[in-house]
Amino acid sequence: HPPLGARVFEAGLDKFDTLKEESRNQKRRSARSMRRNHARRNARRRQLRTILVTAGLLPEDKAEQDALHRLDPYQLRARGLTEDLTAHELGRALLHLAQRRGFRSNRKSGESKEDTGILEEIGRLDEEIRRCGSSTLGHYLHHLTAGAHDPMRPRLRGVHTRRDMYASEFSALVSRQRRVHANILTDDLIEALE
């Protein structure tokens, strides 16, 4: 006769039967997700650099690129809306725009508390940009960095922005610089950069 009884399996969750129960693989999964996001971001940046170097908007030489990176990108973004930039200055401004793509929620249903807070912060930034009379986000940020020696100037890192702020600045910058660099800023290149 086979033995009668029940088999007991250990719980597949940590902190079982509490309000904080979680999958045993949750930490591993979230670490893997962070690694993938980081790898994707780095791959996008490498691909963008390759596109800009191939188009002639960034120098191939590493030393020249380093010298170009010492230029103030906010000043280039602001100047590019009203003045002609060199091809390499334009490439530096476009690279800076791409590195800071802004917030875009990918949630399909209701917003979380975190999203609501971010959206409120973005709304205040939008009002501040309009109040200062700036035409784009880059112009406004350049206005803030103009007093770089001022210890009371606000931090630029950690400021939440919307993706469409960068998209409209990209369009304005490209349309202005296309007058000078029409042979470089082709429709195919613009589509690849968007």
DAPEZI-V460343 format. One record per helix or strand of 2 or more residues. SS is the DSSP state (a for helix, b for strand). FROM is the first residue (numbers start at 0). TO is the last residue. Records with the same first field share a line. If there is no record, write none. Layout:
BEGIN
SS=FROM-TO / FROM-TO
END
This chain:
BEGIN
b=12-13 / 21-22
a=25-54 / 61-68 / 72-78 / 86-98 / 112-131 / 136-144 / 162-176 / 186-192
END
